[in-house]
Amino acid sequence: MPGSESLAQIASKYYRADDPVRKPHYLHAYDHHFGSMRETPVRVLELGCWEGSSLLMWSDYFSKDSVFVTIDMGQSPPAIGGRPNIKFLQGFQDDPAVMKEACNIIDNEKFDIIIDDCAHVGVTAFNSFNFLFDKALKVGGVYVIEDIGAPFGVKDWPDGAPYAPEVHGIIDGNRIVGYDLGMMGFIKRLVDHVNIQSIPSRFPISCMSLYESIAFVTKRT
Ligand SMILES: C[S@@+](CC[C@H](N)C(=O)[O-])C[C@H]1O[C@@H](n2cnc3c(N)ncnc32)[C@H](O)[C@@H]1O
């Protein structure tokens, strides 16, 4: 029954204790944002499922009548095979045809939750957000972006570079220059959409919650 186990307890069934993918503070943040949604059926889209551990975790966490759709460029993981409420789509996270297919699976209703735990490349993540936040997330829904610190945390990341104080942490006239590569640039760009009303095609964001390396973006009307 949903609600009887914490997310951390459920996660411990599907992830190794030392699995770097499942950071304890992510689980706390998820519980904080999703705890009130456990008893009613939800529609969840997860970009990037790897071996399926997160899908199994969410499937235990939320009501049994919930639906989980995932997009991954790899093969469908065997672990999700016995769960009919988990639907796998093979493809790239930012392919419009694949994202549209994800919407078709839920009869073109909208998702309550979208989680991007996929390529962690800024432009790719932005392309998914640009399509899905408008077309696939319901009002009041939450779009989660994991591993936003990827550009500077990992050596040789495709669109990142180490943090350099003399480049990323300076005052240049009226500009306060910060780190804007890859995922960090994407997230900082969304802050503009929260605050600047004159942005064309402004994303309807009511609030953003930022934790270390993970962002929760809530959709307004
Ligand atoms: C960090 S893993 C997902 C982990 C999973 N959410 C979990 O918590 O167990 C990232 C996944 O994204 C997939 N991936 C990476 N780049 C992708 C892309 N551009 N399009 C689709 N899938 C991608 C990889 O195949 C991998 O399975």
PDBQT file of the ligand as one rigid body, heavy atoms in Angstrom, charges set to zero:
ROOT
HETATM    1  C1  LIG A 301      21.635   7.868 -15.196  1.00  0.00    +0.000 C 
HETATM    2  S1  LIG A 301      20.951   6.635 -16.250  1.00  0.00    +0.000 S 
HETATM    3  C2  LIG A 301      19.282   6.548 -15.673  1.00  0.00    +0.000 C 
HETATM    4  C3  LIG A 301      19.182   5.976 -14.286  1.00  0.00    +0.000 C 
HETATM    5  C4  LIG A 301      17.776   5.672 -13.824  1.00  0.00    +0.000 C 
HETATM    6  N1  LIG A 301      16.895   6.818 -13.904  1.00  0.00    +0.000 N 
HETATM    7  C5  LIG A 301      17.850   5.179 -12.393  1.00  0.00    +0.000 C 
HETATM    8  O1  LIG A 301      17.758   6.029 -11.479  1.00  0.00    +0.000 OA
HETATM    9  O2  LIG A 301      18.011   3.989 -12.195  1.00  0.00    +0.000 OA
HETATM   10  C6  LIG A 301      20.831   7.465 -17.777  1.00  0.00    +0.000 C 
HETATM   11  C7  LIG A 301      20.134   6.702 -18.884  1.00  0.00    +0.000 C 
HETATM   12  O3  LIG A 301      19.911   7.645 -19.934  1.00  0.00    +0.000 OA
HETATM   13  C8  LIG A 301      20.088   6.992 -21.183  1.00  0.00    +0.000 C 
HETATM   14  N2  LIG A 301      20.461   8.025 -22.143  1.00  0.00    +0.000 N 
HETATM   15  C9  LIG A 301      21.591   8.788 -22.178  1.00  0.00    +0.000 A 
HETATM   16  N3  LIG A 301      21.522   9.688 -23.174  1.00  0.00    +0.000 NA
HETATM   17  C10 LIG A 301      20.314   9.512 -23.784  1.00  0.00    +0.000 A 
HETATM   18  C11 LIG A 301      19.641  10.167 -24.844  1.00  0.00    +0.000 A 
HETATM   19  N4  LIG A 301      20.172  11.211 -25.488  1.00  0.00    +0.000 N 
HETATM   20  N5  LIG A 301      18.400   9.722 -25.189  1.00  0.00    +0.000 NA
HETATM   21  C12 LIG A 301      17.849   8.661 -24.547  1.00  0.00    +0.000 A 
HETATM   22  N6  LIG A 301      18.457   8.000 -23.535  1.00  0.00    +0.000 NA
HETATM   23  C13 LIG A 301      19.663   8.434 -23.143  1.00  0.00    +0.000 A 
HETATM   24  C14 LIG A 301      21.153   5.932 -20.945  1.00  0.00    +0.000 C 
HETATM   25  O4  LIG A 301      20.969   4.869 -21.863  1.00  0.00    +0.000 OA
HETATM   26  C15 LIG A 301      20.881   5.534 -19.490  1.00  0.00    +0.000 C 
HETATM   27  O5  LIG A 301      20.070   4.374 -19.432  1.00  0.00    +0.000 OA
ENDROOT
TORSDOF 0
